[in-house]
Amino acid sequence: MAKIATIGCGFISQSWATVFAQFGYEVSLYDPVPAVDKRD
């Protein structure tokens, strides 16, 4: 199975990750900003 990775976890990257995951791909997201999951 192919693996997909995104660099950056903004809206566009999250959208692409969701699409690939829906089609059965293993998806990893990475963002160099440590607090990206704490954004409002």
Backbone as XML, in Angstrom:
<?xml version="1.0"?>
<chain id="A" units="angstrom">
  <residue number="1" name="MET">
    <atom name="N" x="0.845" y="-1.178" z="0.000"/>
    <atom name="CA" x="0.000" y="0.000" z="0.000"/>
    <atom name="C" x="0.892" y="1.243" z="0.000"/>
  </residue>
  <residue number="2" name="ALA">
    <atom name="N" x="0.505" y="2.248" z="-0.749"/>
    <atom name="CA" x="1.242" y="3.505" z="-0.794"/>
    <atom name="C" x="1.015" y="4.292" z="0.495"/>
  </residue>
  <residue number="3" name="LYS">
    <atom name="N" x="2.030" y="5.033" z="0.880"/>
    <atom name="CA" x="1.938" y="5.894" z="2.052"/>
    <atom name="C" x="1.995" y="7.334" z="1.577"/>
  </residue>
  <residue number="4" name="ILE">
    <atom name="N" x="1.198" y="8.161" z="2.165"/>
    <atom name="CA" x="1.120" y="9.576" z="1.810"/>
    <atom name="C" x="1.562" y="10.393" z="3.024"/>
  </residue>
  <residue number="5" name="ALA">
    <atom name="N" x="2.352" y="11.422" z="2.798"/>
    <atom name="CA" x="2.760" y="12.326" z="3.873"/>
    <atom name="C" x="2.548" y="13.756" z="3.420"/>
  </residue>
  <residue number="6" name="THR">
    <atom name="N" x="2.132" y="14.600" z="4.341"/>
    <atom name="CA" x="2.028" y="16.022" z="4.043"/>
    <atom name="C" x="2.982" y="16.774" z="4.958"/>
  </residue>
  <residue number="7" name="ILE">
    <atom name="N" x="3.555" y="17.829" z="4.452"/>
    <atom name="CA" x="4.411" y="18.699" z="5.237"/>
    <atom name="C" x="3.609" y="19.969" z="5.462"/>
  </residue>
  <residue number="8" name="GLY">
    <atom name="N" x="3.246" y="20.206" z="6.693"/>
    <atom name="CA" x="2.352" y="21.296" z="7.045"/>
    <atom name="C" x="0.973" y="20.720" z="7.332"/>
  </residue>
  <residue number="9" name="CYS">
    <atom name="N" x="0.306" y="21.271" z="8.301"/>
    <atom name="CA" x="-1.009" y="20.747" z="8.700"/>
    <atom name="C" x="-2.093" y="21.800" z="8.579"/>
  </residue>
  <residue number="10" name="GLY">
    <atom name="N" x="-1.947" y="22.663" z="7.596"/>
    <atom name="CA" x="-2.965" y="23.675" z="7.360"/>
    <atom name="C" x="-4.206" y="23.069" z="6.718"/>
  </residue>
  <residue number="11" name="PHE">
    <atom name="N" x="-5.133" y="23.912" z="6.387"/>
    <atom name="CA" x="-6.422" y="23.467" z="5.851"/>
    <atom name="C" x="-6.264" y="22.624" z="4.590"/>
  </residue>
  <residue number="12" name="ILE">
    <atom name="N" x="-5.425" y="23.065" z="3.664"/>
    <atom name="CA" x="-5.248" y="22.331" z="2.402"/>
    <atom name="C" x="-4.640" y="20.956" z="2.658"/>
  </residue>
  <residue number="13" name="SER">
    <atom name="N" x="-3.584" y="20.890" z="3.464"/>
    <atom name="CA" x="-2.948" y="19.603" z="3.762"/>
    <atom name="C" x="-3.916" y="18.652" z="4.456"/>
  </residue>
  <residue number="14" name="GLN">
    <atom name="N" x="-4.709" y="19.171" z="5.389"/>
    <atom name="CA" x="-5.691" y="18.330" z="6.069"/>
    <atom name="C" x="-6.742" y="17.822" z="5.091"/>
  </residue>
  <residue number="15" name="SER">
    <atom name="N" x="-7.128" y="18.660" z="4.161"/>
    <atom name="CA" x="-8.113" y="18.248" z="3.160"/>
    <atom name="C" x="-7.568" y="17.133" z="2.276"/>
  </residue>
  <residue number="16" name="TRP">
    <atom name="N" x="-6.331" y="17.283" z="1.794"/>
    <atom name="CA" x="-5.716" y="16.236" z="0.968"/>
    <atom name="C" x="-5.573" y="14.942" z="1.763"/>
  </residue>
  <residue number="17" name="ALA">
    <atom name="N" x="-5.150" y="15.056" z="3.014"/>
    <atom name="CA" x="-4.981" y="13.866" z="3.858"/>
    <atom name="C" x="-6.309" y="13.129" z="4.029"/>
  </residue>
  <residue number="18" name="THR">
    <atom name="N" x="-7.374" y="13.872" z="4.207"/>
    <atom name="CA" x="-8.699" y="13.263" z="4.357"/>
    <atom name="C" x="-9.103" y="12.516" z="3.092"/>
  </residue>
  <residue number="19" name="VAL">
    <atom name="N" x="-8.882" y="13.123" z="1.951"/>
    <atom name="CA" x="-9.234" y="12.480" z="0.681"/>
    <atom name="C" x="-8.444" y="11.179" z="0.501"/>
  </residue>
  <residue number="20" name="PHE">
    <atom name="N" x="-7.135" y="11.230" z="0.717"/>
    <atom name="CA" x="-6.322" y="10.021" z="0.557"/>
    <atom name="C" x="-6.724" y="8.941" z="1.562"/>
  </residue>
  <residue number="21" name="ALA">
    <atom name="N" x="-7.005" y="9.327" z="2.798"/>
    <atom name="CA" x="-7.418" y="8.352" z="3.813"/>
    <atom name="C" x="-8.736" y="7.690" z="3.428"/>
  </residue>
  <residue number="22" name="GLN">
    <atom name="N" x="-9.648" y="8.444" z="2.858"/>
    <atom name="CA" x="-10.928" y="7.873" z="2.432"/>
    <atom name="C" x="-10.744" y="6.811" z="1.352"/>
  </residue>
  <residue number="23" name="PHE">
    <atom name="N" x="-9.656" y="6.925" z="0.584"/>
    <atom name="CA" x="-9.376" y="5.951" z="-0.465"/>
    <atom name="C" x="-8.448" y="4.834" z="0.009"/>
  </residue>
  <residue number="24" name="GLY">
    <atom name="N" x="-8.219" y="4.749" z="1.322"/>
    <atom name="CA" x="-7.488" y="3.636" z="1.891"/>
    <atom name="C" x="-5.990" y="3.791" z="2.031"/>
  </residue>
  <residue number="25" name="TYR">
    <atom name="N" x="-5.465" y="4.983" z="1.756"/>
    <atom name="CA" x="-4.034" y="5.201" z="1.902"/>
    <atom name="C" x="-3.681" y="5.437" z="3.370"/>
  </residue>
  <residue number="26" name="GLU">
    <atom name="N" x="-2.472" y="5.031" z="3.749"/>
    <atom name="CA" x="-1.949" y="5.354" z="5.064"/>
    <atom name="C" x="-1.411" y="6.782" z="4.973"/>
  </residue>
  <residue number="27" name="VAL">
    <atom name="N" x="-1.864" y="7.664" z="5.862"/>
    <atom name="CA" x="-1.536" y="9.084" z="5.768"/>
    <atom name="C" x="-0.838" y="9.556" z="7.037"/>
  </residue>
  <residue number="28" name="SER">
    <atom name="N" x="0.226" y="10.335" z="6.866"/>
    <atom name="CA" x="0.928" y="10.973" z="7.979"/>
    <atom name="C" x="0.979" y="12.466" z="7.709"/>
  </residue>
  <residue number="29" name="LEU">
    <atom name="N" x="0.750" y="13.252" z="8.743"/>
    <atom name="CA" x="0.856" y="14.701" z="8.626"/>
    <atom name="C" x="1.983" y="15.170" z="9.531"/>
  </residue>
  <residue number="30" name="TYR">
    <atom name="N" x="2.766" y="16.119" z="9.050"/>
    <atom name="CA" x="3.861" y="16.682" z="9.829"/>
    <atom name="C" x="3.823" y="18.193" z="9.681"/>
  </residue>
  <residue number="31" name="ASP">
    <atom name="N" x="4.025" y="18.883" z="10.795"/>
    <atom name="CA" x="4.125" y="20.340" z="10.752"/>
    <atom name="C" x="5.311" y="20.746" z="11.614"/>
  </residue>
  <residue number="32" name="PRO">
    <atom name="N" x="6.204" y="21.590" z="11.098"/>
    <atom name="CA" x="7.370" y="22.001" z="11.872"/>
    <atom name="C" x="7.032" y="22.920" z="13.049"/>
  </residue>
  <residue number="33" name="VAL">
    <atom name="N" x="5.822" y="23.435" z="13.106"/>
    <atom name="CA" x="5.406" y="24.296" z="14.213"/>
    <atom name="C" x="4.911" y="23.400" z="15.358"/>
  </residue>
  <residue number="34" name="PRO">
    <atom name="N" x="5.615" y="23.402" z="16.493"/>
    <atom name="CA" x="5.260" y="22.483" z="17.578"/>
    <atom name="C" x="3.822" y="22.619" z="18.089"/>
  </residue>
  <residue number="35" name="ALA">
    <atom name="N" x="3.270" y="23.801" z="18.083"/>
    <atom name="CA" x="1.948" y="24.012" z="18.664"/>
    <atom name="C" x="0.841" y="24.048" z="17.627"/>
  </residue>
  <residue number="36" name="VAL">
    <atom name="N" x="1.045" y="23.419" z="16.469"/>
    <atom name="CA" x="0.047" y="23.496" z="15.404"/>
    <atom name="C" x="-1.306" y="22.927" z="15.856"/>
  </residue>
  <residue number="37" name="ASP">
    <atom name="N" x="-1.298" y="21.940" z="16.731"/>
    <atom name="CA" x="-2.552" y="21.358" z="17.191"/>
    <atom name="C" x="-3.249" y="22.207" z="18.247"/>
  </residue>
  <residue number="38" name="LYS">
    <atom name="N" x="-2.617" y="23.301" z="18.659"/>
    <atom name="CA" x="-3.203" y="24.189" z="19.669"/>
    <atom name="C" x="-3.821" y="25.448" z="19.072"/>
  </residue>
  <residue number="39" name="ARG">
    <atom name="N" x="-3.780" y="25.573" z="17.727"/>
    <atom name="CA" x="-4.334" y="26.766" z="17.064"/>
    <atom name="C" x="-5.832" y="26.848" z="17.259"/>
  </residue>
  <residue number="40" name="ASP">
    <atom name="N" x="-6.323" y="28.079" z="17.286"/>
    <atom name="CA" x="-7.779" y="28.305" z="17.408"/>
    <atom name="C" x="-8.453" y="28.146" z="16.083"/>
  </residue>
</chain>
